[in-house]
């Protein structure tokens, strides 16, 4: 036996931890240790909800126009993050969805290129 296993409190804590691991593991027989890192909470960026609403309504060009209107109304770093978020969401859409909203992959590429020029200027 190890020295720490001779101590009654250490054995109780270890037993409790193993039992808790069993319960959290939904009864799995392998009570091995697992490290779980909490997900980082990220608050929505400024204007993100408004742009998401436009995307949901298939008003893709309007979302880009509103985003560009924010160029000097917010900090550069937040503007770039918001732009990355917007164009990332738009590029997940397939060509048919984009065409239904009068937009295209080529337009997204052009907008991303424009945004990358802004980040290079910093």
C-alpha positions as CSV (number, residue, x, y, z in Angstrom):
1,X,0.0,0.0,0.0
2,X,1.1,3.5,-0.7
3,X,1.4,6.0,2.1
4,X,-1.5,8.1,0.9
5,X,-3.8,5.0,0.8
6,X,-3.1,4.4,4.5
7,X,-4.8,7.7,5.3
8,X,-8.6,7.2,5.9
9,X,-9.6,10.6,4.5
10,X,-7.6,10.1,1.3
11,X,-9.3,6.7,0.8
12,X,-12.7,8.3,1.4
13,X,-12.1,11.1,-1.1
14,X,-10.7,8.6,-3.7
15,X,-13.7,6.4,-3.2
16,X,-16.1,9.3,-3.5
17,X,-14.4,10.5,-6.7
18,X,-14.6,7.0,-8.2
19,X,-18.3,6.8,-7.3
20,X,-18.9,10.2,-8.8
21,X,-17.0,9.2,-11.9
22,X,-19.2,6.1,-12.2
23,X,-22.4,8.2,-11.9
24,X,-21.2,10.9,-14.4
25,X,-20.1,8.1,-16.7
26,X,-23.7,6.9,-16.8
27,X,-22.8,3.6,-15.2
28,X,-19.8,2.8,-17.5
29,X,-17.6,0.2,-15.9
30,X,-14.3,2.0,-16.6
31,X,-14.0,4.6,-13.9
32,X,-10.9,6.1,-15.4
33,X,-10.1,9.7,-15.0
34,X,-11.1,12.3,-17.5
35,X,-10.3,15.9,-17.7
36,X,-13.0,18.1,-19.0
37,X,-12.3,21.7,-19.9
38,X,-15.2,24.1,-19.7
39,X,-16.2,25.6,-23.0
40,X,-15.2,29.2,-23.3
41,X,-18.3,31.4,-23.2
42,X,-18.2,33.8,-26.1
43,X,-20.7,36.6,-26.0
44,X,-22.1,37.5,-29.4
45,X,-20.2,40.2,-31.2
46,X,-21.8,43.6,-31.6
47,X,-24.4,43.6,-34.4
48,X,-24.0,39.8,-34.8
49,X,-27.7,39.1,-34.0
50,X,-28.8,41.7,-36.5
51,X,-26.7,40.2,-39.2
52,X,-27.8,36.7,-38.3
53,X,-31.4,37.8,-38.7
54,X,-30.7,39.1,-42.2
55,X,-28.9,35.8,-43.1
56,X,-31.9,33.8,-41.8
57,X,-34.2,36.0,-44.0
58,X,-31.9,35.3,-47.0
59,X,-31.0,38.9,-47.3
60,X,-27.3,38.2,-47.8
61,X,-26.4,41.4,-49.8
62,X,-28.2,43.5,-47.1
63,X,-26.2,41.7,-44.4
64,X,-22.9,42.6,-46.2
65,X,-24.1,46.2,-46.8
66,X,-24.9,46.6,-43.1
67,X,-21.6,45.0,-42.1
68,X,-19.7,47.4,-44.3
69,X,-21.6,50.3,-42.8
70,X,-20.1,49.4,-39.4
71,X,-16.5,49.9,-40.7
72,X,-15.7,53.0,-38.7
73,X,-18.4,52.6,-36.0
74,X,-16.6,49.8,-34.1
75,X,-13.0,48.8,-33.1
76,X,-10.9,47.3,-35.9
77,X,-10.4,44.0,-34.1
78,X,-14.2,43.6,-33.5
79,X,-15.0,44.6,-37.0
80,X,-12.6,42.0,-38.4
81,X,-14.0,39.3,-36.1
82,X,-17.5,40.2,-37.2
83,X,-16.5,40.1,-40.8
84,X,-14.8,36.7,-40.4
85,X,-18.0,35.4,-38.7
86,X,-20.3,36.8,-41.4
87,X,-18.3,35.5,-44.4
88,X,-17.7,32.2,-42.7
89,X,-21.5,31.8,-42.2
90,X,-22.2,32.8,-45.8
91,X,-19.6,30.5,-47.2
92,X,-21.3,27.5,-45.5
93,X,-24.3,28.0,-47.7
94,X,-24.5,26.1,-50.9
95,X,-24.7,27.9,-54.3
96,X,-28.5,27.3,-54.6
97,X,-29.1,28.9,-51.2
98,X,-27.0,31.9,-52.1
99,X,-28.7,32.3,-55.5
100,X,-32.1,32.3,-53.8
101,X,-30.8,35.3,-51.8
102,X,-29.3,36.9,-54.9
103,X,-25.7,36.3,-53.8
104,X,-22.8,34.0,-54.9
105,X,-19.6,32.4,-53.8
106,X,-17.7,34.8,-56.0
107,X,-19.1,37.7,-54.1
108,X,-18.1,36.1,-50.8
109,X,-14.6,35.6,-52.1
110,X,-14.4,39.2,-53.2
111,X,-15.6,40.4,-49.8
112,X,-13.2,38.2,-48.0
113,X,-10.4,39.6,-50.1
114,X,-11.5,43.1,-49.2
115,X,-11.6,42.2,-45.5
116,X,-8.1,40.7,-45.7
117,X,-6.8,43.9,-47.1
118,X,-8.1,45.8,-44.1
119,X,-6.3,43.3,-41.7
120,X,-3.1,43.8,-43.7
121,X,-3.4,47.6,-43.3
122,X,-3.4,47.3,-39.5
